[in-house]
């Protein structure tokens, strides 16, 4: 409820306003409430159960960064505070502090992580970390023309699980024509974090697999 001091100021403002001014104020306040702007966080409409989330990407050609950036923009529109960072810039010790962690990682050469992701890849495999507070999901980009398709992403997913992290969704493997599969994967993430459905209770919708080819 409004405090007595604020109520007194409101009455004073209303008493000194014309009919047109009151109509304008009414519309202004209705607009703020509808947009969830200028109101306390607890009264604003929430579209996500999660307030903060980290997205990292490992890429050689820029596609993983493109996908991760798109994910960050869409999550922000759903009220999530997103930290977006390349794995070459990610501070490794921050992993122990993370709660929600999405990784978009490409596979390079014979199943190797991109050069930008090697430090992170080696860190999680060389250290016995306790990641029981971490909830994560991995989107792996690759090319089915190579025998070790998406292996870097599969390795990261498996290692995080071994270290005690909770998998939000199974690792999703994308071929070179990745947009549709990646977008469907993010939609499942958004559903899981939606207040309407409740985290971890939504059955993921299998993304449509495409066969077209694009350069990684």
N, C-alpha and C positions, 0 to 999 in steps of 0.2 A: 504494500500500500504506500501511497505518497505520504511524505512526512508533513507535519503541520506547517513547518517553515515554507516548504515548496508549495503547499496548498494555498498559503496566504499570498505568496508571490503570484500564483496562478490566478487567484481571484482578483488581485490588483490589476493584472494584465488584462483579464477579460473585461473588468469594469471600465477600463480606459480605452477599449477598442471599439471600433465601429462594426456594424453588421457585416460589411464587406471584408473587413480585416479578420473577423471571426470565421467567416466562410473560408478565407484563404488559409488560416491556421489549421482549420479542420482538415482541409485537403492535404496540407503539408504533413501533418501528423499521420494521416492515413497512408500517405505515400511512404513515409519512413517505416511504419510498421509492416507494410506489405513487402518492402525490400529487405527487412531485417537490419536496417541501418539506423544507428543512433539510439538503439535500445540495448538494454543489458543483454549479455550473451545468453543468460538462462531463459530469457523471454523470446529471443529471436528463434525463428524456425530453423531447425537443424536438419540437414540432409545426410549427415554422416555421423556415425557413432565415434569416429576417430577425429581428434583435433589436430594431431601432428603425425607426419609420416615422412620417411626418407625414401627418395628414389635415386639409385645410382645407375650408371651406365658404363659399359666397357665396349669400346668401338675402335675400329681401324679406319672405316670409311665414312662414319658419321650417321649411319642408319640407326644404331642403338640410341645415340643422342637425340635424333629426331623423334623416335618413338617415346623416349623417356620425357622429353620436353612436352610432347602432346599430352602424355599422361598427367604431368604436373599441372598443366593448364586446366584440364578437365576436373581434376581433384580439387583444385582451388575454387572452381565454380561451385563445388559441392560443400564448400565451407571448411576444407581441410588445409591446414598450414603445411606446406610442402617444402622440404629441403631437397633441392636437386643438385647432384654433383657427379662429376666424372670420377671413376675409380682411381684415376691417376692423381686426383686432388683430394680424395677422401682420406680423412684422418683415421687410421686403422683402429686406434684405441676407442674411437667413438662407437664402434660396433657393440661393445659391451653395454652402452647406454641406450641403444636403440630399442624401440618397442615395435614399430611397424616399419618394415623394410622391404622395398621392391627393388629387384635387380634386373636390369635389361642388359644382357651380355651376348656378344657375338662369339663365334668360334672361328679361329684363324688357322690356316694351314692344316696340319695333321692333328686336329682335335685340340689345338692350343688356344689359350685365351689370348685376346688382343694384347699387344705390348702395354697399352695403357691400363690393363686389368691384371697384369702379372703380379704386381706387388700385393694386391688384395688376395688373389688366388693363392699365392704361396703362403701368405700370412695365415689364412684360415686352415690350410692343410698342415702347416708346421707347428701350430699352437693348439693346445688342449684348452680351448675356451669354454666357459659355461654360458650358453646363450638361451637359458630356459625362459628368460623374459621376452625373447624376440619372437615376433610373428612375421613371417616372410613369405614371399612368392618370387619365383624366377621366371622371366620370359627369355627364352634362348633363341637367338637368331643364327641361322646357318644356311647351308646349301646341300641339298640331297645328292648333288653330284659327287660329294666327297663321302667316303665310307664312315668317317667319324662325325656324322651330322650332329651339330649342336652339343658336342661332348663337353665343351667348357661350361655351358649353362647347366648341363646335367651334373657335372662334377661339383659345381657350387651348390646346387640344390641338395645333393646327397650329403655334402660336408656340413652344411648348416643344420640339416636334420640330425646328423650324427652328433653334433655339438649341443643338441638339446632344444634347438629352435622349433617352433610350431609352424608347420606348413599351412598357409592359408588356402592355397590351391596347388595341385600337382604342377610340376614344371611344364610349361607350354613350349613346344618346339615349333619354330616358324621357318618355313622355306624362304627363298629369296623374294617371293611375292608375299610379303608378311602383313600388309596393312589390315586386311579383314580379320585374320586370326588374332593379331595384336589387339585390335579394337574390341573383339568379342571377349578376350581375356580380361581386359580392363573393365568391361561391363560386369563381368562376374565378380571382380574385386569390389566394384561400387555396390553391387547387390549385397555382398557379404557385409559391407560396412554400413548398410542402410538401416536406420532405426526401425523401419517397417518390417524388415525381415529378421534382423538380429544376426550378429556376427557368427560365422561358421555354421549356420543352419541352412544356408541356401545351396541347393544342388546346382553345381556349375553347368552351364549350357555349353555343350561341346562346340567349339568354333568350327566353321566350315573350312575345310582344307582346300587350298587352291594350288594349281599346278603351274601357273604362269611363272616366268623367270624375270628377275630384275637383278641388277648388280648389287652386291653387298657392299 
